Amino acid sequence: MLLLCVAPLYAGKTLDVYFVDVEGGQATLVVSPSKQSLLIDTGWPGFNSRDALRIAAAAKRAGVKQIDYLVITHFHTDHVGGVPQLVAKLPVKTFVDHGASIEHGGDADRIYHAYLKAREAGSHLEVKPGDKIPMKGLDVTVLTAAGASMSSALPGAGQPNPECASVKPKEADPSENAQSVGLLIQYGSFRMLDLGDLTWNKENELVCPANKIGTVDLYLTTHHGADESNSPAVVRALHARVAVMNNGAHKGGSIEAWDTVHAAPGLQDLWQVHYAVDGGKDHNGPEALIANVDEKGDGGDWIRVSADSNGTMTVFNSRNKYEKTYSK
């Protein structure tokens, strides 16, 4: 009932999602109709603050001057490494994560402790499955965190998933990937799924034997479109109308995952942050739907999705100014 009441308050306004090019890491900027901001991950460290500058540019374009919630899905350098550089560019009010890193030694400790130091600039929220991130006008639900997933189905979901029978488990993943914070973001009837780098077995827990998520409109392919994620049991159950792959020229965008997502029932288009060089012509979408076609990625172009509360969404490619609207 709360969601039904919230949507009319922002009638005519859109939920805007910027998939920022951080060269195969993740930086997804979500701007609510109320102009609150949620950033999912910050890309890589170094490169003369390249990723922080790209995020700040997207935030400026979106009309936001601070990050209200910074969600760190897990503590790998392509997701959390850019935090110190980001906080030097934009104030962050609340840092959200799954709790302590499970990886230790060398670079893992260095990256994690750099994050902890940067986190002192704001408040901290440690989340677990079922928690909500309180953004005005949106319903942001934590589906997975710290290796755990929600125990019960979301409203309207919970149907048996026939795709599970043909999907076999893989070896258990002991890394931070399997600890990823996964989110379902809803604006009225519009639903977007981002599972960070969650890997195969943990993904399947969300949809097998019953689909606890239901269907979505927009799916950010998990783990940059890597083989060890994007289980067919998940991808086919979601029935997403649009998918975005935040791959790099040589990172993610695997042939197997691309094929799985591209052939998913109900999918109208698969957009990509980069042309996947190793996939070749047969495993990349039309050039109009790819933000960065140059292997070096010097353009730093992004993809934006603007969604209405009725589920209609328009996807825009900053490189060529091509856009396409998908009505529900």
C-alpha positions, 0 to 999 in steps of 0.5 A: 500500500505504501508503494501505491501511495508513493508513486503519485507523489512523483508523477511525471518524474523518473527514476534515473540509473547511470551505468558509469564506465569504470572499465569492467568494474561497477559504478551504478548511480541511482537517482530517485525522483526525489533526487536522492542518490544511491551509488552501487560501487565505485570502480577501480583505484588509481588511473589519476582518479579516472573512475571517481571523476566519471562518477562525479560527472554523472552525478553532476549531470543528474543534478545531485551534489552528494551520495546519500547511500554508497552501497559496496557490494563486496570488497574487490578492488574493481568495486571498492577500490575507488572509494577514497578517490570518490570521497575526495570528489563527492560527500557520502552520507551513508556507507552500506556494506555486508560487514567485514571482508572475508579475504585477508592478506596483501592487497585484500587487507590494503584495499579493505582498510583504505575503505574503512578509513574513507568510511569514517567520513559518513555513517555506516549501515551493515545490511542483511537480507530483507533489510530496506535502504530508506530512499524517498519514493523507492523501495530498495530491498536487500536480497543477499548479503554476507553469503546469506539470501532472503528466506522467504519470497517477495510479495507476488513471487514464490512460484516453482522454477522449472529451469532449476532442474537442468542447472547443476551447482558449481564448486563453492565460491570462497571469495568475496564475490559470494558475499555480494550485497544484492538489491531489488530497486522498485519505483511503482511497478518498475523493478530493477535487479543488481546482484553485484558479483554474486556467483552461481550457487548463491544466485540459484538460492534466490530462484531454486526451487522456487523463484523468490524474486519474481520478474523484473524489468531491468537486469544488470547482468551479474558479475559483469557478464562472467561465466561463473555467474548468470545462471540460466535458472536465474536469467530465464526466471527473471523475464527481464525486458532489458538487460545491461552488461557492465563489462569491459573490453576484456573483462566479463562479457563472456560468450556463455553468459552473453548467450544466456542473457541474449536468449532469455525469454521476454528480453527485448534488448541487451545493452553493453557498457563495452564491446566485448573484444573476445566475443567477436561480432556474434556475441556482441549486440548492435553497435547502437546499444554499446556505449564504448566500442573502442578497445581502449575505452578512452571515451568513458561513455555511459548508459542511462535508464530513465524509468516511469512508475508505470514500468515504461523505461527509456535507455540512452547511450551517451556515445551516440545519443541513441535512445529507445523507449520500452513500454510495459 
